[in-house]
Amino acid sequence: MWENVIDFGQIVIADIILSGDNALIIGMAAAGLAPELRKKAIMFGMVIAAVLRIVFAIVATKLLGIPGILFVGACLLFWVCWRLYSDLREGVGEHQLQPADAMQIAEDESQGYTGPPRRTMMAALISITIADVSMSLDNVLAVAAIADGDTTKLVFGLGLAILLMAFAATMIMKLLTKYPWISWLGLVVLLYVAGEMMYRGLLDPSYGVLKLMGMA
């Protein structure tokens, strides 16, 4: 029972951190558009992120059973941790408020950039889509690793991530700004998940890289 509680707790923390980052990127990309285009860009970004999470979740459940994939996934997750660590260090101080308000500013036509558009709608959508691919893959990898084949946990993590991103993005970013320790806790959780995934990716009797190479 307690193992399930811990797993669900890890999924919630990972979703809060990674869904918040995804929404932040969407908001910042949309903020450079003309006010009347921002909401369309944000909606597009949210829909694409949700679809990508579903697609990646389906693919991940199939791929994680392939020998060597756990190791590759762990390396990707460690890279996510490094990127999150870098963002946390850069976000400390006077510049932290701007990212926290990115989505709110983008959604408010009276705030943010209101002069001649600095970028086209297509350019913003391309940036958002590229970011969505990266962040959605990060999110699904983390949740799939924690779920470890449990469909209920995977569906819970996927659904929660989409709901948080769609309905609580601004609140999450403000929460992470006000209480930065939540972001650091999220980093610790992701590092633990990545470490466990790496251990299994190296030593698992069925899928471990070392076992397949005859070194374990």
C-alpha positions in Angstrom: 0.0 0.0 0.0 2.7 2.5 1.0 4.6 1.7 -2.1 1.6 2.8 -4.2 1.2 5.9 -2.2 4.8 6.9 -2.7 4.6 6.1 -6.4 1.4 8.3 -6.8 3.1 11.1 -4.8 6.2 10.9 -7.1 3.9 11.1 -10.2 2.1 14.2 -8.8 5.3 16.0 -8.1 6.8 15.1 -11.5 3.6 16.3 -13.2 3.6 19.6 -11.3 7.1 20.4 -12.3 7.1 19.2 -15.9 3.6 20.4 -16.8 4.4 23.8 -15.3 7.6 24.0 -17.4 5.6 23.1 -20.5 3.0 25.8 -19.9 5.8 28.3 -19.2 7.4 27.7 -22.6 4.0 28.0 -24.3 3.2 31.3 -22.5 6.6 32.8 -23.3 6.3 31.9 -27.0 2.8 33.3 -27.2 3.7 36.6 -25.4 5.6 37.8 -28.5 2.5 37.6 -30.7 0.0 40.3 -31.3 -2.6 40.3 -28.5 -5.4 38.9 -30.6 -3.3 35.8 -31.6 -2.1 34.8 -28.2 -5.0 32.8 -27.0 -5.1 30.8 -30.3 -1.4 30.0 -29.9 -1.8 29.0 -26.2 -4.8 26.7 -27.2 -2.8 25.2 -30.0 0.1 24.5 -27.7 -2.1 22.9 -25.0 -3.8 20.6 -27.5 -0.6 19.5 -29.1 1.0 18.9 -25.7 -2.0 16.7 -24.7 -2.0 14.7 -27.9 1.8 14.2 -27.7 1.5 12.9 -24.2 -1.0 10.3 -25.2 1.0 9.2 -28.2 4.3 9.1 -26.3 2.6 7.1 -23.4 1.3 4.5 -25.9 4.8 4.2 -27.5 6.6 4.2 -24.1 4.7 1.2 -22.8 5.8 -0.7 -25.9 9.4 0.5 -26.0 10.3 0.1 -22.3 10.2 -3.7 -22.8 12.9 -3.6 -25.5 16.4 -4.4 -24.2 18.6 -1.3 -23.8 15.7 1.2 -23.9 15.6 1.6 -20.1 19.3 2.7 -20.2 18.6 5.2 -23.0 15.5 6.5 -21.2 17.5 6.9 -18.0 20.1 9.0 -19.9 17.3 11.2 -21.3 15.9 11.6 -17.9 19.2 12.6 -16.4 19.5 15.2 -19.2 16.0 16.5 -18.1 17.3 16.8 -14.5 20.4 18.8 -15.7 18.2 21.1 -17.7 15.8 21.6 -14.7 18.8 22.2 -12.4 20.2 24.8 -14.8 16.7 26.5 -15.1 16.4 26.6 -11.3 19.8 28.2 -10.9 19.1 30.8 -13.6 15.7 31.5 -12.1 16.9 32.5 -8.7 16.8 36.3 -8.1 15.2 39.3 -9.7 14.4 37.6 -13.0 12.3 34.9 -11.5 9.0 36.8 -11.6 8.8 37.2 -15.4 8.7 33.5 -16.1 6.1 33.0 -13.4 3.8 35.5 -15.0 4.4 34.5 -18.6 1.1 32.6 -19.1 -0.9 35.3 -17.4 0.6 38.0 -19.4 0.1 36.1 -22.7 -3.5 35.5 -21.9 -4.2 39.2 -21.0 -4.4 41.3 -24.2 -3.7 44.5 -22.3 -0.4 43.2 -21.0 2.9 42.1 -22.4 4.1 43.2 -25.9 1.5 45.2 -27.7 3.5 46.8 -30.5 4.1 45.5 -34.0 4.3 41.6 -33.8 7.9 40.5 -33.2 7.2 37.1 -34.7 4.6 35.5 -36.9 2.0 33.0 -35.7 3.7 30.2 -37.7 7.0 30.9 -36.1 5.4 30.9 -32.6 3.6 27.6 -33.4 6.8 26.0 -34.6 8.6 27.0 -31.4 5.7 25.8 -29.3 5.5 22.4 -31.1 9.2 21.8 -30.7 9.0 22.6 -27.0 5.9 20.4 -26.7 7.7 17.4 -28.2 10.6 17.7 -25.7 8.5 18.5 -22.6 5.9 15.8 -23.4 8.5 13.2 -23.9 10.2 14.2 -20.6 6.9 14.0 -18.7 5.9 10.6 -20.1 9.3 9.1 -19.5 9.2 10.2 -15.9 5.7 8.9 -15.3 6.3 5.7 -17.2 9.4 5.0 -15.2 7.5 5.5 -11.9 4.5 3.5 -13.1 6.8 0.6 -14.0 4.1 -1.1 -16.2 1.2 -0.2 -14.0 -1.5 1.0 -16.4 -3.5 2.7 -13.6 -0.6 4.8 -12.5 0.4 5.6 -16.1 -3.2 6.8 -17.0 -3.4 8.7 -13.7 -0.1 10.5 -14.4 -1.0 11.3 -18.0 -4.5 12.6 -17.1 -3.2 14.7 -14.3 -0.4 16.2 -16.4 -3.0 17.3 -19.1 -5.4 18.7 -16.5 -2.7 20.6 -14.7 -1.4 22.1 -17.9 -4.8 23.0 -19.2 -6.5 24.4 -16.0 -3.8 25.2 -13.5 -0.7 26.4 -15.5 -0.6 30.0 -14.2 -1.3 28.9 -10.6 1.5 26.2 -10.7 4.0 28.7 -12.0 3.2 31.2 -9.3 3.3 28.4 -6.7 6.8 27.4 -7.9 8.0 31.0 -7.8 6.6 31.6 -4.3 7.9 28.2 -3.0 11.1 27.3 -4.9 11.7 24.4 -2.6 8.9 22.5 -4.5 11.0 22.7 -7.7 14.0 21.4 -5.9 11.9 18.6 -4.4 10.8 17.8 -7.9 14.4 17.7 -9.1 15.3 15.2 -6.3 12.3 13.0 -7.3 13.3 13.0 -10.9 17.0 12.2 -10.0 15.8 9.3 -7.9 13.6 8.0 -10.8 16.4 8.5 -13.3 18.8 6.7 -11.0 16.5 3.7 -10.4 15.9 3.6 -14.2 19.6 3.6 -14.9 20.2 0.8 -12.4 17.6 -1.4 -14.0 18.8 -0.3 -17.5 22.2 -1.6 -16.6 21.5 -4.7 -14.4 18.0 -5.9 -15.1 18.2 -9.7 -15.9 15.9 -9.3 -18.9 16.5 -5.8 -20.3 19.8 -4.7 -18.7 22.6 -3.6 -21.0 25.4 -5.3 -19.0 23.5 -8.6 -19.0 22.9 -8.5 -22.7 26.6 -7.8 -23.2 27.6 -10.7 -21.0 29.2 -8.5 -18.5 26.9 -9.3 -15.6 
